């Protein structure tokens, strides 16, 4: 079967006889489908026999053809073996001929190689002899020129002699070569000593400078010094600079009047004149690559830094902030001038001079307008501009002022204290922002002035130091941010009329029942909103100030910059301001709620329009909310918080007063239900009430209103339901209110006006009908429902009172 399958794959055929699953019965049925077709059976048999004979002939032919295949294969293999033997023989002949050819070539080129080696050795010998001749002659000439001080010729000759001597390093074992090398070293030492003596004679350490300009001998001597040991060059530079600056050390001695900070300009004027004088007299004497002008300036800076530090330590009590800033300003200007004139390439190779990574000022923002609030806020949030190249001379002198920056810090402490006092005085003189003006509800301009001054101090201090002085300045910033929050913001919040001794949030949380609550005036509402907006501005800007301070201070001190406490202080001011607005509106609604609880709801005969107390509540809401919304237009999220907090306070209080309305008739309950629906509609529309632009209330706020007022409506629906039969009434209560507290059920019964005997049976039935709490839960007649009861809401408010009281 497998063989027939492969045959079919290699030789596909449509003949049914060639199929692997051939079925003889089916094949016969195909040939003779009917009885009538059996008449042709003889023809079919003859065709099949003919086909069989053809297949036999084909098989016989194939078998006969395979008889001679083995013999032909053996003959082909023998022929291949003979051909391989012939090929091996030819390869061997070729290899033998190649070896003979190689031997012949070696014999021919043997003499040529010997000639090549001889030529190379001869060339090397001639070159070495020439170098030896040049070295010997050069050494003799060098010694002669050294004695005659012919430095111009020596400079070129010495370099050549040194270069030639390098070729003889491997021949130092030869006495004559070693002797020549020692003579060269001796000549170099003699040249060094001689040149130093010439410079000492021309520029003596003691006494005045040699009159007249530099000589050509010294100029050539500098060229020779370039070839000699670098120590010679450094010694020449050191002696020349010391002699050139000797006059400076005398003129600006510590006991001289010009050495003090108020005359620091004279130091820099002196070095400018000296540099100009050097360029005119000695500019061509020293090679340009020595950068002598820059070296003189750098050495002057180091001497000045040491001398200034010394004089400031001695006269530390005389340092005033204006004098200190004057000296620092002049010094940084001079450092900037050096950066424009020089590259700073000598800061790493001058003897005794080490390049210091002085702090740079990365604060490259444009000038700002101190009187513009819009220009103040982006001060700490502008995108960074590309940094200018760092000044390599920054701090090379001004570093000496850092130990005395405490004078600057103390001055800023005093200035900021005076600034805060001025803000307080200005606020008292100008009064709170007036409603209907641009100031009403706007950010207080004093906070913009404060942060502008902060930026000025931060930039100035970062130019002086990025170390501990920046930490000290940050501490000052923290101190006066807190003072601003206390004295300007919290200190100017309107006081409650019920507590003339001071404002406490707990006093605002008390209900004023039976009397008309004192409300804030419109101007006072605008002031609260203005303080809230200012606190929000200060909160955001303080966060940006912290980020900027961390950018400017040294990396190792970043962790010590933390203004979280100050940001929390401004957050507290925001929370207190919102609470004031909430309690003011809440207190204004208290008389209306008290009137509601005292109305004779049992004697109401018909349902009419909304009750007068509802109209009073809506009136207060329409008076306060638009003013608050307009003044908090720039801080929408805090207006939303105000709406949420008012709703969370008003609805539980409304439900508590609803429980006091007892007894209630059916008609009275219907009237209360109508009033509740009216209040619910007003509360849902609270964020946009009185506004020409209708804006959908936030979903979080809507959820709170619907949840709270729906509970009030369910209470009234339960009151309206008949209490007979009791089982139906109790089940209806559990279904509508989902409250398993017996006290709440007791209040519902009081509202219906049931007698005590009836209430006892109802309460017993209520306890029986309560669902059984799940296993493991605390026992008790309460259900675990998500909707808080009025008592729970009141408990939360009391906890909030205690928390705020402790915080204040």
C-alpha positions in Angstrom: 0.0 0.0 0.0 2.8 2.4 0.9 4.6 1.6 -2.4 1.4 2.3 -4.4 1.0 5.6 -2.5 4.5 6.8 -3.5 3.9 5.6 -7.1 0.7 7.7 -7.2 2.6 10.7 -5.9 5.4 10.4 -8.5 3.2 9.3 -11.4 -0.3 10.7 -11.0 -3.0 8.8 -12.9 -6.7 9.2 -13.3 -7.2 5.4 -14.0 -9.3 3.8 -11.2 -7.0 0.7 -11.4 -4.1 2.9 -10.2 -5.8 4.1 -7.0 -4.5 2.9 -3.7 -8.0 2.2 -2.4 -9.1 0.3 -5.5 -12.3 -1.7 -5.0 -13.0 -4.4 -7.6 -16.7 -4.6 -6.8 -17.2 -0.9 -7.2 -15.2 -1.0 -10.4 -17.3 -3.7 -11.9 -20.5 -2.0 -10.9 -19.1 1.1 -12.7 -18.5 -0.9 -15.9 -22.0 -2.5 -15.7 -24.4 -0.2 -14.0 -27.5 -1.9 -15.5 -28.5 -5.3 -16.7 -28.6 -4.1 -20.3 -25.0 -3.2 -20.1 -24.0 -6.8 -19.6 -24.6 -7.3 -23.3 -21.1 -5.7 -23.9 -19.3 -7.9 -21.4 -17.2 -9.6 -24.1 -15.9 -6.4 -25.4 -14.9 -5.3 -21.9 -13.1 -8.5 -21.2 -11.2 -8.3 -24.5 -10.1 -4.7 -23.6 -8.9 -5.8 -20.2 -6.9 -8.7 -21.6 -5.3 -6.4 -24.2 -4.3 -4.1 -21.4 -2.8 -7.0 -19.4 -0.7 -8.1 -22.3 0.7 -4.6 -22.8 1.6 -4.4 -19.1 3.4 -7.7 -19.3 5.4 -6.6 -22.3 6.4 -3.4 -20.5 7.5 -5.3 -17.4 9.5 -7.8 -19.5 11.3 -5.0 -21.3 12.3 -3.2 -18.1 13.5 -6.4 -16.5 15.7 -7.3 -19.5 17.1 -3.7 -19.5 18.4 -4.1 -15.9 20.4 -7.3 -16.7 23.6 -5.4 -17.8 23.5 -2.5 -15.3 25.9 -4.1 -12.7 28.5 -4.8 -15.3 28.4 -1.3 -16.7 28.9 0.2 -13.2 32.0 -1.9 -12.4 33.5 -0.9 -15.7 32.9 2.9 -15.0 34.5 2.5 -11.5 37.6 1.0 -12.9 38.0 3.8 -15.4 37.6 6.4 -12.7 40.4 4.8 -10.6 42.8 4.8 -13.5 42.1 8.5 -14.1 42.8 9.3 -10.4 46.2 7.5 -10.6 47.2 9.5 -13.7 46.2 12.8 -11.9 48.4 12.0 -8.9 51.3 11.3 -11.1 51.0 14.7 -12.9 50.8 16.5 -9.5 53.9 14.9 -8.2 55.8 15.9 -11.4 54.7 19.5 -10.9 55.8 19.5 -7.2 59.3 18.2 -8.1 59.8 20.8 -10.8 58.7 23.6 -8.3 61.3 22.5 -5.8 64.0 22.5 -8.4 62.9 26.0 -9.5 63.0 27.3 -5.9 66.5 25.9 -5.3 67.7 27.6 -8.5 66.2 30.9 -7.4 67.9 30.7 -4.0 71.3 30.1 -5.7 70.7 33.0 -8.0 69.6 35.5 -5.2 72.0 34.4 -2.5 74.6 36.9 -3.6 72.0 39.7 -4.1 70.8 39.3 -0.4 74.3 39.6 0.8 74.7 42.8 -1.1 71.4 44.2 0.3 72.5 43.6 3.9 75.8 45.2 3.2 74.2 48.2 1.7 71.8 48.6 4.7 74.6 48.3 7.2 76.7 50.7 5.3 73.9 53.3 5.1 73.3 53.0 8.8 76.9 53.4 9.6 77.3 56.5 7.4 74.1 58.0 9.0 75.4 57.3 12.5 78.8 58.8 11.7 77.1 61.9 10.3 74.9 62.2 13.4 78.0 61.6 15.5 79.9 64.3 13.6 76.9 66.7 14.0 76.6 65.9 17.7 80.3 66.4 18.4 80.3 69.7 16.4 77.0 70.8 17.9 78.2 70.2 21.5 81.4 72.2 20.8 79.4 75.0 19.3 76.8 74.9 22.1 79.4 75.3 24.7 81.0 78.2 22.9 77.8 80.0 22.3 76.7 79.5 25.9 79.8 81.2 27.1 79.2 84.1 24.7 75.4 84.3 25.7 74.4 83.9 22.0 70.9 82.7 23.0 69.4 83.3 19.6 71.7 80.7 18.0 71.6 78.5 21.0 67.9 78.1 20.9 67.9 76.6 17.4 71.2 74.6 17.9 70.1 73.1 21.3 66.9 71.7 19.9 68.9 70.1 17.0 71.5 68.6 19.4 68.8 67.2 21.6 67.0 65.6 18.6 70.3 64.1 17.3 71.1 62.8 20.8 67.9 60.8 20.8 69.3 58.6 18.0 72.2 57.5 20.3 70.1 56.2 23.2 70.9 52.6 22.3 74.6 53.4 22.0 75.0 54.9 25.5 77.2 51.9 26.4 80.0 53.4 24.3 82.2 55.7 26.4 82.5 58.4 23.8 78.7 58.6 23.2 78.1 58.7 27.0 80.6 61.5 27.3 78.9 63.6 24.7 75.5 63.1 26.4 77.0 64.3 29.7 78.4 67.4 28.0 75.0 68.2 26.6 73.4 67.9 30.0 76.0 70.0 31.5 75.5 72.7 28.8 71.7 72.6 29.5 72.3 73.0 33.3 74.7 75.9 32.6 72.3 77.5 30.3 69.5 77.3 32.9 71.6 78.8 35.6 72.9 81.5 33.3 69.5 82.5 32.1 68.1 82.7 35.6 71.0 84.8 36.6 70.4 87.1 33.6 66.7 87.5 34.6 67.7 88.1 38.2 70.0 90.8 37.1 67.4 92.4 34.8 64.6 92.1 37.3 66.1 92.0 40.8 63.8 90.8 43.6 64.9 93.7 45.8 64.9 97.3 44.6 63.3 98.9 41.6 63.0 97.4 38.1 65.8 97.8 35.6 65.1 101.0 33.6 64.4 100.7 29.9 62.6 98.1 27.9 63.5 94.4 27.6 66.6 93.3 25.8 66.8 91.0 22.8 69.1 88.8 24.9 66.3 88.0 27.4 63.8 87.4 24.5 66.2 84.9 23.0 66.8 83.4 26.5 63.1 82.7 26.7 63.3 80.7 23.5 66.1 78.7 25.0 64.1 78.2 28.2 61.4 76.5 26.0 63.8 73.8 25.2 65.3 73.4 28.6 63.8 71.7 31.7 60.2 73.1 32.3 61.4 74.0 35.8 63.5 76.8 34.3 60.5 78.3 32.5 58.4 78.1 35.6 61.1 79.7 37.7 61.4 82.6 35.2 57.6 83.1 35.2 57.4 83.0 38.9 60.2 85.5 39.5 58.9 87.9 36.9 55.3 87.9 38.2 56.5 88.2 41.8 58.7 91.2 40.9 55.9 92.7 38.7 53.3 92.5 41.5 55.7 93.5 44.4 54.5 97.1 44.1 50.8 95.9 44.6 51.7 94.2 47.9 53.2 97.5 49.2 50.4 99.8 48.0 47.6 97.7 49.3 49.0 96.5 52.5 46.5 95.5 55.2 47.2 98.7 57.2 46.6 101.0 54.2 43.4 103.0 53.7 43.0 101.8 50.1 43.0 98.2 51.2 39.5 98.4 52.6 36.4 97.3 50.6 35.1 100.8 49.8 38.2 101.4 47.7 38.3 98.0 46.0 38.0 99.6 42.6 41.5 100.9 43.0 42.8 97.4 43.1 41.3 96.5 39.8 42.2 99.8 38.3 45.8 99.2 39.3 46.0 95.8 37.7 44.5 97.1 34.5 47.2 99.8 34.2 49.9 97.2 35.0 48.6 94.9 32.3 48.6 97.7 29.7 52.1 98.6 30.8 53.3 95.0 30.5 51.9 94.7 27.0 53.7 97.9 25.9 57.1 97.0 27.5 57.4 93.3 27.8 54.7 91.9 25.5 57.3 90.9 22.9 59.9 89.6 25.3 58.0 86.4 26.3 56.7 83.9 23.8 53.0 84.2 23.1 52.3 80.7 24.2 53.5 81.6 27.7 50.3 83.7 28.2 52.1 86.0 30.5 49.4 88.6 30.6 46.9 86.1 31.8 49.3 84.6 34.3 49.9 88.0 35.9 46.1 88.6 36.1 45.6 85.1 37.7 48.3 85.6 40.3 46.9 89.1 41.1 43.5 87.5 41.7 44.9 84.9 44.1 46.9 87.5 46.0 43.8 89.8 46.1 41.6 87.0 47.5 44.1 86.2 50.3 44.6 89.9 51.1 40.9 90.7 51.1 40.1 87.7 53.3 42.8 88.8 55.7 41.6 92.4 56.0 37.9 91.3 56.3 38.8 89.0 59.2 40.6 91.9 60.9 37.8 94.4 60.4 34.8 92.1 60.4 32.7 94.4 62.6 33.0 97.2 60.0 31.4 95.2 57.2 28.0 96.5 56.2 25.7 94.9 53.7 25.8 97.8 51.2 29.6 97.8 51.4 29.8 94.0 51.0 27.4 94.0 48.0 29.4 96.9 46.5 32.6 95.0 46.8 31.1 91.8 45.5 29.5 93.6 42.5 32.8 95.2 41.6 34.7 91.9 42.0 32.3 89.9 39.8 32.4 92.6 37.2 36.2 92.3 37.2 35.9 88.5 36.9 33.6 88.9 34.0 36.1 91.3 32.3 38.9 88.7 32.8 36.6 86.0 31.1 36.2 88.3 28.1 39.9 89.0 27.8 41.4 85.6 28.6 40.6 82.0 28.0 41.6 80.6 31.4 44.2 78.2 29.9 46.7 79.0 32.7 44.4 78.1 35.6 45.7 74.5 35.5 49.4 74.9 34.9 50.6 77.9 37.0 52.7 76.7 39.9 50.6 76.8 43.1 47.5 77.6 41.2 44.7 75.1 41.1 41.6 75.5 38.9 38.6 75.6 41.2 35.1 74.7 40.0 33.5 77.8 41.3 29.7 77.9 41.3 28.1 79.7 38.3 24.8 81.4 38.1 22.4 79.3 35.9 19.6 81.8 36.4 19.6 83.5 33.0 16.1 84.7 32.7 15.1 88.1 31.5 14.5 91.1 33.7 11.1 91.2 35.4 8.5 93.9 36.3 8.1 94.0 40.0 4.7 95.7 39.8 3.2 93.1 37.5 1.5 90.1 39.0 1.4 88.4 35.6 5.2 88.7 35.4 5.7 87.4 38.9 4.1 84.0 38.8 6.1 82.7 35.8 9.4 83.8 37.5 9.9 80.3 38.8 8.3 78.4 35.8 9.8 79.9 32.6 11.4 77.4 30.3 15.2 77.1 30.7 17.2 79.1 28.2 20.5 77.7 26.8 23.3 78.3 29.2 26.0 80.7 28.3 29.6 79.4 28.6 30.7 79.2 32.2 33.1 81.9 33.4 36.4 80.1 34.3 37.3 83.1 36.5 34.1 83.1 38.4 34.8 83.0 42.1 38.6 83.3 41.7 38.4 86.5 43.9 34.8 86.7 45.1 35.2 83.3 46.9 36.7 85.3 49.8 33.4 87.0 50.5 31.5 83.8 51.3 32.4 83.6 55.0 31.0 87.1 55.5 27.7 86.5 53.7 26.0 86.2 57.0 25.9 90.0 56.9 23.8 89.8 53.7 21.6 87.1 55.2 20.9 89.2 58.3 20.2 92.2 56.1 17.6 90.2 54.1 16.0 89.0 57.4 15.6 92.6 58.5 14.4 93.8 55.1 11.8 91.0 54.8 10.6 91.8 58.3 10.1 95.4 57.4 8.4 94.4 54.1 5.9 92.2 56.0 5.3 95.1 58.4 4.7 97.4 55.5 2.3 94.9 54.0 0.3 94.8 57.3 0.3 98.6 57.5 -0.8 99.1 53.9 -3.6 96.6 54.3 -4.9 98.4 57.4 -4.6 101.7 55.7 -6.3 100.7 52.4 -8.8 98.3 53.9 -10.1 95.2 52.4 -10.8 94.9 48.6 -14.0 96.5 47.6 -16.7 94.7 45.8 -17.2 95.7 42.2 -13.5 96.6 41.8 -10.7 94.8 40.1 -9.3 94.1 43.6 -12.4 92.3 44.8 -11.6 88.6 45.0 -8.3 89.1 43.3 -4.9 88.0 44.5 -3.5 90.5 47.0 -0.7 92.5 45.3 1.5 92.2 48.4 2.2 88.5 47.6 3.5 89.4 44.2 5.9 91.9 45.7 7.0 89.3 48.2 7.9 86.6 45.7 9.5 89.2 43.4 11.7 90.2 46.3 12.4 86.5 47.0 13.6 86.0 43.4 15.8 89.0 43.6 17.4 87.6 46.8 17.7 84.1 45.4 19.5 85.2 42.2 21.8 87.6 44.1 22.7 85.0 46.7 23.3 82.3 44.0 25.8 84.6 42.3 27.7 84.8 45.6 27.5 81.2 46.8 25.6 78.0 46.3 26.6 76.5 49.6 25.5 77.1 53.2 24.4 80.8 52.6 21.7 79.5 50.2 20.5 77.2 53.0 20.4 80.1 55.4 18.5 82.2 52.9 16.0 79.4 52.5 15.4 79.4 56.2 14.7 83.1 56.0 12.3 82.5 53.2 10.5 79.9 55.2 10.2 82.2 58.2 8.5 85.0 56.3 6.3 82.8 54.2 4.8 81.6 57.5 4.6 85.2 58.8 2.9 86.3 55.6 0.3 83.5 56.0 -0.3 84.4 59.6 -0.2 88.2 59.6 -1.5 89.0 56.1 -3.8 86.1 55.3 -5.1 84.4 58.4 -4.8 87.6 60.5 -7.2 89.5 58.1 -9.9 86.9 57.8 -13.2 88.5 59.1 -14.0 87.8 62.7 -17.2 86.2 63.9 -19.5 88.7 65.6 -20.4 86.1 68.2 -16.7 85.9 69.4 -15.1 89.3 69.6 -12.1 87.9 71.3 -11.0 86.2 68.1 -11.9 83.8 65.3 -12.2 80.1 66.0 -13.7 77.6 63.6 -15.5 75.8 66.4 -17.5 78.9 67.2 -18.5 79.2 63.6 -19.8 75.6 63.7 -22.3 76.4 66.5 -25.9 76.8 65.5 -27.6 80.1 66.2 -31.1 79.0 66.9 -34.0 81.3 67.7 -32.2 84.5 66.5 -31.1 86.0 63.3 -27.5 85.0 62.5 -25.1 87.8 61.8 -23.9 87.5 58.2 -20.7 88.7 56.6 -21.0 91.8 54.4 -20.4 91.6 50.7 -17.0 93.3 51.2 -16.1 90.7 53.8 -17.1 87.9 51.4 -14.9 89.4 48.8 -12.0 89.7 51.3 -12.3 86.0 52.2 -12.3 85.0 48.5 -9.3 87.3 47.9 -7.4 85.7 50.8 -8.3 82.3 49.5 -7.0 83.1 46.0 -3.9 84.6 47.4 -3.2 81.5 49.5 -3.6 79.4 46.4 -1.2 81.6 44.5 1.3 81.4 47.3 0.9 77.6 47.5 1.7 77.1 43.8 4.5 79.7 43.8 6.1 78.3 46.9 6.3 74.9 45.3 8.1 76.5 42.3 10.4 78.4 44.6 11.4 75.2 46.2 12.3 73.7 42.8 14.4 76.7 41.9 16.2 76.7 45.1 17.1 73.0 44.6 18.4 73.8 41.2 20.8 76.5 42.5 22.1 75.0 45.6 25.0 72.4 45.7 23.8 68.9 45.0 25.0 67.7 48.4 22.6 70.3 50.1 19.5 69.6 48.0 17.9 67.4 50.6 18.0 70.3 53.1 15.7 72.4 50.9 12.1 71.6 52.0 9.2 74.0 52.0 6.5 71.4 52.7 5.6 73.0 56.0 5.0 76.4 54.4 2.9 74.9 51.7 0.8 73.1 54.4 0.3 76.5 56.1 -1.2 78.0 52.9 -3.3 74.9 52.5 -4.7 75.5 56.0 -5.5 79.1 55.1 -7.4 77.9 52.0 -9.3 75.3 54.1 -10.2 78.0 56.8 -11.4 80.4 54.2 -13.7 77.9 52.6 -15.0 76.9 56.0 -15.8 80.5 56.8 -17.7 80.9 53.6 -19.6 77.7 54.3 -20.4 78.6 57.9 -21.6 82.0 56.9 -24.1 80.7 54.5 -25.0 77.8 56.8 -25.6 80.2 59.7 -27.8 82.4 57.5 -30.0 79.4 56.8 -30.3 78.5 60.5 -33.2 80.8 61.4 -35.3 79.5 58.5 -34.6 75.9 59.6 -35.6 76.8 63.2 -38.8 78.4 61.9 -39.5 75.2 59.9 -39.2 73.0 63.1 -41.6 75.3 65.0 -44.4 75.4 62.4 -47.7 73.6 63.4 -47.4 70.9 60.7 -50.3 68.9 62.3 -52.8 71.7 61.5 -51.8 72.3 57.9 -55.0 71.9 55.9 -53.9 72.1 52.3 -50.7 71.9 50.2 -49.7 75.2 48.6 -46.6 76.7 47.1 -43.2 76.3 48.9 -43.2 77.5 52.5 -41.7 80.9 53.6 -38.7 79.2 55.2 -37.8 77.7 51.9 -38.0 81.1 50.2 -35.7 82.5 52.9 -33.1 79.8 52.4 -33.2 80.2 48.6 -32.8 84.0 49.1 -29.7 83.6 51.2 -28.2 81.2 48.7 -28.9 83.5 45.8 -27.3 86.4 47.7 -24.1 84.6 48.7 -23.3 82.0 46.1 -23.0 84.3 43.0 -20.7 86.6 44.9 -18.5 83.8 46.0 -18.5 82.2 42.5 -17.6 85.4 40.8 -14.7 86.1 43.2 -13.4 82.5 42.9 -13.6 82.5 39.1 -9.9 81.9 38.9 -10.0 79.0 41.3 -12.9 76.9 40.2 -11.8 73.8 42.2 -12.1 75.7 45.5 -15.5 77.0 44.6 -16.5 73.4 43.9 -15.1 72.5 47.4 -17.2 75.2 48.9 -20.3 73.8 47.3 -19.6 70.3 48.5 -18.8 71.4 52.0 -21.9 73.5 52.3 -24.0 70.7 51.0 -22.4 68.2 53.5 -23.2 70.6 56.3 -26.6 71.8 55.3 -28.3 68.5 54.4 -27.6 66.7 57.8 -28.8 69.9 59.6 -31.9 70.0 57.5 -32.7 66.4 58.3 -32.1 67.0 62.0 -34.6 69.9 61.9 -37.0 67.7 59.9 -37.0 65.2 62.8 -38.1 68.1 65.1 -41.2 68.7 63.1 -43.7 66.7 65.1 -46.4 65.7 65.0 -47.0 65.9 61.3 -50.3 65.4 59.5 -50.7 63.7 56.1 -51.1 67.2 54.5 -48.2 68.6 56.5 -46.0 65.7 55.3 -47.0 66.4 51.7 -46.1 70.1 52.1 -42.7 69.2 53.7 -42.1 66.8 50.8 -42.8 69.6 48.3 -40.5 71.9 50.2 -37.8 69.3 50.3 -38.0 68.8 46.5 -37.7 72.6 46.1 -34.5 72.7 48.2 -33.2 69.7 46.3 -33.7 71.5 43.0 -31.9 74.6 44.3 -29.0 72.6 45.7 -28.5 70.7 42.4 -28.4 74.1 40.7 -26.2 75.7 43.4 -22.9 75.9 41.4 -24.5 77.9 38.6 -27.3 79.7 40.5 -27.7 83.3 39.4 -25.3 82.8 36.5 -26.0 83.7 32.9 -23.7 80.9 31.8 -25.3 77.5 32.7 -22.6 75.0 33.5 -23.2 71.4 34.5 -22.5 70.7 38.1 -19.6 68.3 38.9 -20.8 64.7 39.2 -19.3 64.3 42.7 -21.3 67.2 43.9 -24.5 66.0 42.3 -24.1 62.6 43.8 -23.9 64.1 47.3 -27.0 66.2 46.9 -29.1 63.4 45.4 -28.0 61.0 48.1 -28.7 63.4 51.0 -32.0 64.9 49.8 -33.3 61.5 48.7 -32.9 60.4 52.3 -35.0 63.4 53.5 -37.7 62.6 50.9 -37.7 58.9 52.0 -38.2 60.0 55.7 -41.3 62.1 54.7 -42.6 59.2 52.5 -42.4 56.9 55.5 -44.2 59.5 57.6 -46.9 59.7 55.0 -47.4 56.0 54.9 -50.2 54.5 57.2 -49.0 52.7 60.2 -51.7 50.0 59.9 -51.0 47.1 59.5 -47.7 47.6 61.5 -45.8 44.8 59.7 -46.3 46.5 56.4 -45.3 49.9 57.9 -42.1 48.5 59.4 -41.1 46.6 56.2 -41.8 49.8 54.2 -39.5 51.8 56.6 -36.7 49.2 56.3 -37.0 49.2 52.5 -37.1 53.0 52.0 -34.6 54.2 54.6 -32.3 51.1 54.9 -31.6 52.3 58.5 -31.4 49.7 61.3 -31.0 52.3 64.1 -34.0 52.1 66.6 -33.5 55.8 67.5 -34.2 56.9 63.9 -37.3 54.7 63.8 -38.3 56.2 67.2 -38.1 59.7 65.6 -40.3 58.6 62.7 -42.9 57.4 65.1 -42.7 60.7 67.0 -43.3 62.6 63.7 -46.4 60.5 63.1 -47.7 61.4 66.5 -48.2 57.8 67.8 -48.8 57.2 71.5 -46.1 55.6 73.6 -47.9 52.3 73.9 -48.2 52.1 70.1 -44.6 53.0 69.8 -43.5 50.3 72.1 -45.2 47.6 70.1 -43.8 49.1 66.9 -40.3 49.2 68.2 -40.6 45.5 69.3 -41.9 44.6 65.8 -39.1 46.7 64.2 -36.4 44.7 66.1 -38.0 41.4 65.1 -38.2 42.4 61.4 -34.6 43.5 61.2 -32.5 41.2 59.0 -30.1 39.0 60.8 -26.5 40.4 60.6 -23.9 38.1 58.9 -21.9 35.7 61.1 -18.9 37.3 62.7 -20.4 40.8 62.7 -20.9 42.8 65.9 -24.2 42.0 67.5 -26.8 44.8 67.8 -29.9 46.0 66.2 -28.2 48.0 63.5 -27.8 47.3 59.8 -24.7 47.8 57.8 -26.0 50.4 55.3 -23.9 52.8 53.3 -26.2 55.8 53.9 -25.1 57.7 57.1 -27.7 58.6 59.6 -28.2 62.2 60.7 -26.7 61.3 64.1 -23.6 59.9 62.3 -23.4 63.1 60.3 -23.7 65.2 63.5 -21.0 63.1 65.1 -18.7 63.7 62.1 -19.3 67.4 62.4 -18.4 67.4 66.1 -15.2 65.5 65.3 -14.4 68.0 62.6 -15.0 70.9 65.2 -12.5 69.3 67.6 -9.9 68.7 64.8 -10.1 72.2 63.6 -10.0 73.6 67.1 -6.8 71.7 67.8 -5.3 72.7 64.5 -5.9 76.4 65.2 
